[in-house]
Amino acid sequence: MFYDVIVVGGGPAGATFARLAGKFARVLLIDGAPLRFGDKGKPCGGLLAPDAQKVLRKSGLSVPEDVLTEPQIDFVKTIDCKSGIIRNYERTYINVSRERFDRWLISLCDEVVTVACGICVNIEKQGDAFYIEYRNGKGEVAAATCRYLVGADGAASVVRRFAFPGAKPRMYTSIQQWFRNKDSAPLYSCIFDESITDCCSWSISKGRYTVFGGAYPMDMPMERFENQKKVLRRFGYILEDPVRTECCLVLRPRAEKDFFLGEDGVFLIGEAAGFVSPSSLEGISYAIKSGEALANALACKAPHKSYRLLTAKIRARLMLKTLKCPFMYYPPLRRFVMKSGIMSAKKDENN
Ligand SMILES: Cc1cc2nc3c(=O)[nH]c(=O)nc-3n(C[C@H](O)[C@H](O)[C@H](O)COP(=O)(O)OP(=O)(O)OC[C@H]3O[C@@H](n4cnc5c(N)ncnc54)[C@H](O)[C@@H]3O)c2cc1C
């Protein structure tokens, strides 16, 4: 079967792009999420930051109630493990079930797009077209060809590896565990401990569960994760008897070279392109924005050039976030900021 566009990956980036591009092009969306994650969804905190809320509002989309999960979150508790400083910062997040959120976004493209559940296992360039093979849940391999190939397949993108085989974006291993709530207060905490990771860990209340996770350097991530849990006992976190453990890669760009927009008929969007905040690892807003940008670019005469132009703001914003990183990740500076109480909320605790 020949399509104008094949999209690999049905997360926020792929689903957004497909919904919009499906209005003017024949689009096949291949998504492996049900096969890779079952009914659990992609490992994610499932928090829609103010940027993501804004981009959804701008697109005229409001998150359905059955996608939300309790509690809604209006501050971030920030812990610097070494100094013991704790601060709360006001920030409003919409707490969602990531699996239901993705399913909802895909449902919005049902009418204009062919959606296939499968994992892309082979990509070949054949003249001006791309030949794609994907394996479905029964292990059968199907094939399709297209004029444009869109990689919306997240941090470990096969499309990025096909288009840029030598690329080595900065990556971390992200691990999350789910724990049954034991009367704990609703919470989103962000945890800094430079002896464990030069990124961060977090805990998020999610319905009857608390999710604890973090992003760790690629060497010995599980040991780091376990050590972080031990350190957190000092702060009252009892993280025992997980009901689920999940793991995936997460990108953390630090320069323009860490963005991969695509070339020669291949386009990358969302995290596959490197669009994720290096300071907070928030990526849903950038996934949606880049999906929209590519749909607009494909309707133009020079789509690669247009896509570059239309993502200039996203890239600039992410580069600005790298300037914020030292205030969060350079320990002396972070402690100085936290000690000073700048921008922190009144409900601060210090110990
Ligand atoms: C642990 C963790 C917590 C996070 N928490 C948050 C948060 O709270 N808020 C936030 O804004 N961001 C968060 N992020 C970042 C956010 O998850 C990503 O930036 C965002 O999901 C990127 O969206 P995407 O559509 O580009 O890719 P993804 O959401 O990764 O979607 C990619 C899709 O492609 C599919 N896929 C992959 N390979 C193939 C293949 N070969 N064939 C077919 N399909 C394939 C996957 O199954 C998936 O459905 C978190 C990241 C991690 C790792």
The ligand as an ORCA input file, in Angstrom:
! r2SCAN-3c Opt
* xyz 0 1
  C      10.106      8.429     33.010
  C       9.736      9.650     32.234
  C       8.843     10.555     32.781
  C       8.442     11.665     32.019
  N       7.512     12.510     32.559
  C       7.048     13.535     31.820
  C       6.005     14.355     32.313
  O       5.497     14.160     33.416
  N       5.569     15.379     31.539
  C       6.108     15.620     30.299
  O       5.694     16.571     29.632
  N       7.092     14.843     29.799
  C       7.561     13.796     30.522
  N       8.533     12.988     30.008
  C       8.971     13.191     28.631
  C       7.876     12.697     27.698
  O       7.464     11.405     28.072
  C       8.354     12.661     26.255
  O       9.101     13.793     25.945
  C       7.148     12.591     25.332
  O       6.409     11.434     25.610
  C       7.617     12.584     23.893
  O       6.510     12.334     23.072
  P       6.743     11.661     21.652
  O       5.415     11.530     21.038
  O       7.810     12.383     20.940
  O       7.362     10.227     21.972
  P       6.803      9.064     22.892
  O       5.795      9.563     23.827
  O       7.995      8.363     23.424
  O       6.032      8.141     21.875
  C       6.724      7.343     20.980
  C       5.778      6.277     20.503
  O       6.443      5.543     19.488
  C       6.230      4.176     19.706
  N       7.358      3.467     19.111
  C       8.648      3.472     19.486
  N       9.373      2.704     18.665
  C       8.511      2.209     17.745
  C       8.649      1.333     16.636
  N       9.826      0.815     16.289
  N       7.540      1.042     15.913
  C       6.322      1.562     16.236
  N       6.141      2.380     17.280
  C       7.226      2.699     18.024
  C       6.149      4.023     21.208
  O       5.455      2.856     21.558
  C       5.395      5.287     21.589
  O       4.014      5.063     21.532
  C       8.982     11.884     30.739
  C       9.908     10.989     30.209
  C      10.274      9.876     30.942
  C      11.234      8.894     30.342
*
